[in-house]
């Protein structure tokens, strides 16, 4: 093993440059096997499996049987599918519009030093710790028209049937999602802000730029990769909002909050139509990968430092 | 340097703080009420006197079994995921072949796979492997979905370990395992802790795999138990919320102990 020493060049490359034809100095590929086995069996194989299952008929109990294009034809002819997609798109867009400015501003705010900011930081991240089931149950109780917060303040506009009204329910869902996820994105932005070189602000200060100008001309441009990372996670993540909505509304009232993942679960595991569920799952995968690839073209997940060219 | 206080930012910060804290406060005070207090009192008032009857009711209803199940699932998943991801990260960073770069790309893309999309084939696999309704049925796919992000965060940290350290160990004749245990692990211990806590949080709070892959109360984990408490104690909201508080206490304890580590580790891990 140690005889490979003389093969090492003195090139300044940090990581060994690949493909130079030198003897193997890296670890044995066996090190990669366990992770690949887990990931392959429970993520990659199912990914192919769901595509296959979308061409099969299966009630979830017996054996799947070939169905050809029947599931796809049925799903694409069903208005419920488009309704689910439309809801998912709405949730995705509105969530992004709501969460991004809030997390960005909070991230900037608590990135600064100071005792009260440290305390704020501790409290802000509480929702990140709670399970979606716990959050959904808490909000269900809180929003109850008879015994919830409506009674605390005695204000009429608060005593709506928040989760019973089809239009309101969707926005309640979006709000609770924001409540759950803003802390995580705040954390990302906080990290991003702390990596911005102080010298930029000092220079701007000397030039007489105020806080607002500094924000728009230094903070925001410097955070561009953080914005892309956070947005990618937010947008792809919005395709997976399931447990929260499942416990909070169960898709209701009617089908007002039956978004794509929920529709998939209910079709498959409550409706015993795994064929339709698999078709919806394929749509989810395609949307998720397309979003991630599209956004990574904007170069979020890259190797190397975020400070390049700063 | 700058002395003028940022009133607008401060105000926005406190508004959001209220948005975060009011629901949390509501859950805690309501869990300390009895039925009558719940129906009569202002929901945000402090219960007088506070009662732990809701907690007693929950603890009498198999709470500890669900708690134990959650502990088993979380510890097992985290242990396997961290060990496996550490090896994979080491391979990704120190590997010199196309295959190591290829796997790294694979994990990056893996982040974009919606967990729900694979649940039907996973259900199929688990039932055919005769693992349905066991804790192992939750652990195995949970490990798989913890891997991509764990590998990426660990790899981000591992890149900062100087090449020379690896080389000198190689000269001393160290194999992969010795490198892993006596160099990699000590050097990136903070990252390992971060990843373990983050994975643990996700698994502790996981809902979908338990919902689909288990059935009997014997195998129920806490988030699922909350959901079933909701049906069981339909009219006893304080009891349901007491269960919520109880299920949150362990992660809260962990957060208080490891907050600095978690926050700094995550920001660094994602920031890179």
Contacts between the chains, C-beta under 8 A, distances in Angstrom:
chain1	res1	chain2	res2	distance
A	1	B	170	6.9
A	1	B	173	6.1
A	1	B	175	6.8
A	2	B	170	6.4
A	2	B	171	5.6
A	2	B	172	7.5
A	2	B	173	5.1
A	4	B	170	7.5
A	5	B	167	7.8
A	5	B	170	7.3
A	5	B	171	5.9
A	8	B	167	6.7
A	14	B	159	7.3
A	14	B	163	6.7
A	15	B	93	6.8
A	15	B	159	6.8
A	15	B	163	7.7
A	16	B	94	7.5
A	16	B	96	4.8
A	16	B	163	7.7
A	18	B	96	5.4
A	18	B	97	6.5
A	18	B	98	6.6
A	18	B	100	7.9
A	18	B	101	6.8
A	19	B	98	7.2
A	22	B	96	7.8
A	24	B	96	6.6
A	24	B	97	8.0
A	25	B	96	6.3
A	25	B	170	6.7
A	26	B	91	7.6
A	26	B	94	5.0
A	26	B	95	4.4
A	26	B	96	4.0
A	26	B	97	6.9
A	26	B	100	6.9
A	27	B	90	5.8
A	27	B	91	5.2
A	27	B	94	5.2
A	27	B	95	6.2
A	27	B	176	4.7
A	27	B	179	7.4
A	28	B	176	5.5
A	29	B	91	6.9
A	29	B	95	7.5
A	29	B	97	7.5
A	29	B	99	6.3
A	29	B	100	8.0
A	31	B	87	4.4
A	31	B	88	7.0
A	31	B	90	5.8
A	31	B	91	4.2
A	31	B	176	6.0
A	31	B	180	7.9
A	32	B	87	7.2
A	32	B	88	5.5
A	32	B	91	4.3
A	32	B	92	7.6
A	32	B	95	7.6
A	32	B	99	7.5
A	32	B	100	7.3
A	32	B	103	5.7
A	34	B	83	7.8
A	34	B	84	4.4
A	34	B	87	6.3
A	34	B	88	7.5
A	35	B	84	4.6
A	35	B	85	6.1
A	35	B	87	6.6
A	35	B	88	3.6
A	35	B	147	5.3
A	35	B	151	6.5
A	36	B	88	7.4
A	36	B	103	6.6
A	38	B	80	7.9
A	38	B	84	6.3
A	38	B	140	7.4
A	38	B	143	5.2
A	38	B	144	4.5
A	38	B	147	5.9
A	39	B	106	7.6
A	39	B	107	7.6
A	39	B	110	6.4
A	39	B	144	5.4
A	39	B	147	5.1
A	39	B	148	7.1
A	41	B	125	7.4
A	41	B	140	8.0
A	41	B	144	7.0
A	42	B	118	7.4
A	42	B	122	6.0
A	42	B	125	7.5
A	42	B	140	6.2
A	42	B	141	4.4
A	42	B	143	7.7
A	42	B	144	3.4
A	42	B	145	7.3
A	43	B	110	6.2
A	43	B	113	5.9
A	43	B	118	6.0
A	43	B	144	5.1
A	43	B	145	6.6
A	45	B	121	7.0
A	45	B	125	7.7
A	46	B	118	3.7
A	46	B	119	7.9
A	46	B	120	7.7
A	46	B	121	3.6
A	46	B	122	5.2
A	46	B	125	7.1
A	47	B	113	6.4
A	47	B	117	7.3
A	47	B	118	5.9
A	47	B	121	7.9
A	49	B	118	7.8
A	49	B	120	7.7
A	49	B	121	3.2
A	49	B	124	6.9
A	49	B	125	7.8
A	50	B	117	6.1
A	50	B	118	6.2
A	50	B	120	5.8
A	50	B	121	5.2
A	53	B	120	6.0
A	53	B	121	6.4
A	53	B	124	7.6
A	60	B	123	7.4
A	64	B	124	7.9
A	102	B	16	6.8
A	105	B	9	7.0
A	105	B	12	6.0
A	106	B	12	7.6
A	106	B	13	6.6
A	106	B	16	6.1
A	108	B	9	7.5
A	109	B	6	7.6
A	109	B	9	4.8
A	109	B	10	7.7
A	109	B	12	7.2
A	109	B	13	5.0
A	110	B	13	7.5
A	120	B	13	5.9
A	120	B	17	6.3
A	121	B	263	7.3
A	122	B	259	6.6
A	123	B	17	6.1
A	123	B	20	6.4
A	123	B	21	6.6
A	124	B	16	7.2
A	124	B	17	7.2
A	124	B	20	6.3
A	125	B	255	7.5
A	125	B	259	7.8
A	125	B	263	7.3
A	126	B	20	6.1
A	126	B	21	7.9
A	126	B	24	6.1
A	127	B	20	6.2
A	128	B	201	7.7
A	129	B	201	6.7
A	129	B	248	6.7
A	129	B	251	4.6
A	129	B	252	6.3
A	129	B	255	5.5
A	130	B	205	7.3
A	130	B	244	8.0
A	130	B	248	5.8
A	130	B	251	7.8
A	131	B	204	7.3
A	131	B	205	3.5
A	131	B	206	7.9
A	131	B	207	6.7
A	131	B	222	7.4
A	131	B	223	4.5
A	131	B	226	7.3
A	131	B	247	6.8
A	131	B	248	7.8
A	132	B	205	6.7
A	132	B	207	6.0
A	132	B	223	7.5
A	133	B	205	7.7
A	133	B	207	5.4
A	133	B	223	4.1
A	133	B	224	7.5
A	133	B	226	4.7
A	133	B	227	5.4
A	134	B	205	7.9
A	134	B	223	7.2
A	134	B	226	5.9
A	134	B	244	4.5
A	134	B	247	6.1
A	134	B	248	6.1
A	137	B	226	5.9
A	137	B	227	7.8
A	137	B	230	5.8
A	137	B	240	5.9
A	137	B	241	7.2
A	137	B	244	5.7
A	138	B	23	5.5
A	138	B	24	7.9
A	138	B	26	7.2
A	138	B	27	4.8
A	138	B	241	6.8
A	138	B	244	6.0
A	139	B	23	6.5
A	140	B	230	8.0
A	141	B	26	7.5
A	141	B	27	7.7
A	141	B	30	6.7
A	141	B	237	5.1
A	141	B	240	7.2
A	141	B	241	6.3
A	142	B	23	5.6
A	142	B	26	5.4
A	142	B	43	7.9
A	144	B	237	7.9
A	147	B	38	6.6
A	147	B	39	6.9
A	147	B	43	6.6
A	147	B	237	7.0
A	148	B	43	6.3
A	149	B	22	7.6
A	149	B	26	6.9
A	149	B	43	6.0
A	149	B	44	7.1
A	151	B	42	6.6
A	151	B	43	5.7
A	152	B	42	5.5
A	152	B	43	4.7
A	152	B	44	4.3
A	179	B	19	6.9
A	179	B	20	7.3
A	179	B	23	7.3
A	182	B	16	7.6
A	183	B	20	7.8
A	187	B	263	6.4
A	187	B	266	5.9
A	187	B	267	6.0
A	187	B	270	8.0
A	188	B	267	7.1
A	188	B	270	5.5
A	188	B	271	7.6
A	190	B	263	7.9
A	190	B	267	6.1
A	191	B	266	7.3
A	191	B	267	2.6
A	191	B	268	6.7
A	191	B	270	6.3
A	191	B	271	4.3
A	192	B	267	7.9
A	192	B	271	6.1
A	194	B	267	7.0
A	195	B	271	5.8
A	201	B	1	7.8
A	202	B	1	7.2
A	205	B	1	6.6
A	205	B	2	7.3
A	211	B	2	7.5
A	211	B	4	7.8
A	211	B	6	6.7
A	226	B	271	7.2
A	229	B	270	6.5
A	232	B	112	8.0
A	236	B	111	7.7
A	236	B	112	5.4
A	236	B	114	7.2
A	239	B	114	4.9
A	239	B	116	7.9
A	240	B	114	4.6
A	240	B	115	6.0
A	240	B	116	5.7
A	242	B	116	5.6
A	242	B	207	7.7
A	242	B	208	6.0
A	243	B	207	3.8
A	243	B	208	6.1
A	243	B	211	7.8
A	243	B	223	7.4
A	246	B	207	7.8
A	247	B	207	7.9
A	247	B	227	5.8
A	247	B	230	7.5
A	261	B	114	7.2
A	261	B	116	4.4
A	264	B	116	6.3
A	264	B	117	7.9
A	265	B	116	7.1
A	265	B	119	7.7
A	268	B	120	5.8
A	269	B	123	8.0
A	269	B	212	6.4
A	274	B	120	5.6
A	277	B	120	5.8
A	278	B	120	5.5
A	281	B	116	6.9
A	281	B	117	4.3
A	281	B	118	7.4
A	281	B	119	7.5
A	281	B	120	6.1
A	282	B	117	7.4
A	284	B	114	4.9
A	284	B	116	6.3
A	284	B	117	4.3
A	285	B	113	6.6
A	285	B	114	6.6
A	285	B	117	4.5
A	288	B	112	5.0
A	288	B	113	6.4
A	288	B	114	4.7
A	288	B	117	7.1
A	289	B	109	7.1
A	289	B	112	5.4
A	289	B	113	7.6
A	291	B	112	7.2
A	292	B	109	7.1
A	292	B	111	7.1
A	292	B	112	3.3
A	293	B	112	7.6
A	296	B	108	7.8
A	301	B	108	5.3
A	301	B	111	7.9
A	303	B	159	8.0
A	305	B	272	6.9
A	306	B	271	6.0
A	306	B	272	6.7
